[in-house]
């Protein structure tokens, strides 16, 4: 289950709780709340693993792009060597080699930018999810803490 669904379940649990009369407190199913928190503890590391896999995939794409660029460069060099038979051929081979090198550089940069953007998008999404999860968890803890203090205060006054 993903983190957002678990956060939605926490919110639903709080919303469906029993309101205490004359207060802003709500009683909720503690075990249900704790079960969801446990599920969140399991889900967050899984999303971190996904981010790591995305990063590894980006690295693999970069290595593949560099290997492809090396092949293009090697092919250009081989082609240039074969064309060294006269000045006109040499000039054309040199131009073609430069063109192929520039094309390879452009392709590498395009792939690198795409991979970087993909990784940034994934990590930004994960950061947003984790920020929402942390805010929800803090809000839930604060609500429970206030409820616990009020219950303790009520019990102290009743004696």
QUIJOLIN-V343936 format. One record per helix or strand of 3 or more residues. SS is the DSSP state (hx for helix, st for strand). FROM is the first residue (numbers start at 1). TO is the last residue. Records with the same first field share a line. If there is no record, write none. Layout:
SS = FROM-TO  FROM-TO
//
This chain:
hx = 3-15  30-82  87-158
//
